[in-house]
Amino acid sequence: MPAVDVYRTLWRYRIMILVLTALAGIAAYGFTQTQPKIYQADALIRIQQRGAPAEVYGSLTSLELGQRLAQTYTRIVQTRTIHEQVAETLEGEVPSGDISISASPVGDLEMLSISARSERPRVAAAVANATTDSLRSYITESGTLRDQIVVIDDAAVPSVPVSPRTKFTVAIALLFALIFNCALALARGFFSDPLPEVDKWEEKFGRPVLATVPALQLKNPSAVLSPRPDLSEAPAIVRSTEALAGPTRWSVGVPEGGRRGD
């Protein structure tokens, strides 16, 4: 399909495209309003080892050792043991099944970011801070006393939810709806098989088009027809006509002394 025809088809169905796209945006906004708000609190810690002998770790530098420790504790944070210890630290305020904790190393540094999510902002911050205490308890219980956890930044109570992202969701919905509706309009224009434009006819037959007949759309066809006359007024019209014209008499003249019929 040539570019000119694409533009004409899109312009022809512009109302349909705009209406369907707006409906998709409204639907996406309504969907996000029905979802619960989730808040996330983040705590930043540093993991290092104290007095590690060189013969144990070979040629690893302290930075490389910290990176490996951060990766190790990333997996440990996500275990059920840490979740249960966090629930005990919070004294049953949050059940262990409702605790959502994740961790990720910070770039190539020997630091670890601990994230906790909850529908209540204060619970999310409390869970993130309790996770650092649970890691210290885990180190003590496991006997790996060389590992040391240093809290760089405690988790603060979040004020803005991370989910649902209303603006982002609506923007994505509008974008995909616009693309889909444009494709739908092009498909409809392709399968509707309309007559070519005037310039296409002239180019094909080599003769100018003298006239075009536009399509007529009659919203109320009965209003176009002439109204039927009201026959109830016909006798009055006849009587008024007779009054003006007077009675009409017919007579046949007969000569004096003659007879009728001669």
GIPEPE-V597314 format. One record per residue. N is the residue number from 0. PSI is psi in degrees with one decimal (* if undefined). Layout:
n psi
N PSI
N PSI
//
This chain:
n psi
0 125.0
1 159.6
2 -35.7
3 -42.2
4 -34.4
5 -47.2
6 -41.1
7 -39.7
8 -43.7
9 -38.8
10 -33.3
11 -38.3
12 28.3
13 -36.7
14 -44.2
15 -41.7
16 -45.8
17 -41.1
18 -46.4
19 -36.5
20 -41.7
21 -39.1
22 -37.7
23 -40.9
24 -40.0
25 -40.7
26 -40.7
27 -40.2
28 -43.3
29 -35.2
30 -41.6
31 -29.6
32 -21.2
33 -12.5
34 146.1
35 148.6
36 129.7
37 130.9
38 146.5
39 132.3
40 138.8
41 135.9
42 142.5
43 125.7
44 162.1
45 135.0
46 125.1
47 167.0
48 142.8
49 125.4
50 44.6
51 127.3
52 144.7
53 -29.8
54 -18.0
55 -41.3
56 1.2
57 -127.5
58 8.1
59 133.5
60 168.5
61 -33.9
62 -44.7
63 -37.8
64 -40.3
65 -36.3
66 -41.8
67 -38.7
68 -37.7
69 -40.9
70 -37.4
71 -47.3
72 -18.5
73 -41.2
74 -35.1
75 -38.6
76 -32.7
77 4.3
78 161.6
79 -29.2
80 -45.1
81 -38.6
82 -42.3
83 -38.2
84 -36.6
85 -42.9
86 -38.3
87 -38.1
88 -36.1
89 4.8
90 43.0
91 8.4
92 -34.4
93 125.2
94 150.7
95 -29.1
96 -21.2
97 1.4
98 124.9
99 108.7
100 140.0
101 159.1
102 152.5
103 138.8
104 149.0
105 97.4
106 -135.6
107 18.8
108 168.1
109 42.5
110 157.5
111 132.9
112 123.5
113 126.0
114 139.6
115 138.2
116 144.2
117 160.9
118 -13.6
119 124.2
120 -41.7
121 -35.2
122 -40.1
123 -44.2
124 -40.0
125 -39.7
126 -42.0
127 -42.3
128 -33.6
129 -24.2
130 -38.0
131 -38.8
132 -35.8
133 -34.6
134 -39.8
135 -41.0
136 -36.7
137 -41.3
138 -42.0
139 -42.3
140 -33.3
141 -13.9
142 5.6
143 70.1
144 -10.5
145 -28.4
146 136.7
147 132.8
148 123.3
149 121.6
150 118.0
151 -41.1
152 119.6
153 155.7
154 132.3
155 159.8
156 118.9
157 149.8
158 -17.4
159 129.5
160 148.7
161 -13.5
162 138.1
163 151.7
164 91.9
165 -49.8
166 -43.3
167 -42.7
168 -43.2
169 -40.7
170 -43.1
171 -40.5
172 -42.3
173 -39.8
174 -50.5
175 -35.8
176 -38.4
177 -43.2
178 -45.0
179 -42.3
180 -35.0
181 -43.1
182 -38.1
183 -39.8
184 -40.3
185 -40.6
186 -39.8
187 -41.1
188 -31.1
189 -41.2
190 -12.2
191 -15.5
192 61.9
193 163.9
194 146.8
195 162.7
196 168.8
197 -43.0
198 -28.5
199 -39.8
200 -45.5
201 -37.4
202 -34.3
203 -43.8
204 -11.3
205 19.1
206 148.9
207 151.3
208 123.5
209 -39.0
210 158.0
211 146.3
212 113.9
213 157.6
214 131.3
215 130.7
216 106.3
217 111.1
218 -36.6
219 87.0
220 -29.7
221 -25.5
222 -20.5
223 -31.3
224 147.8
225 138.6
226 146.5
227 142.7
228 148.8
229 106.8
230 -9.7
231 -22.7
232 -1.2
233 -44.3
234 -38.9
235 -39.8
236 -40.6
237 -41.9
238 -40.6
239 -31.4
240 -40.5
241 -36.5
242 -36.8
243 -39.9
244 -25.6
245 168.2
246 145.6
247 125.0
248 142.7
249 133.8
250 152.5
251 121.1
252 139.3
253 128.1
254 150.5
255 137.8
256 -6.7
257 177.9
258 151.1
259 128.7
260 -7.9
261 *
//
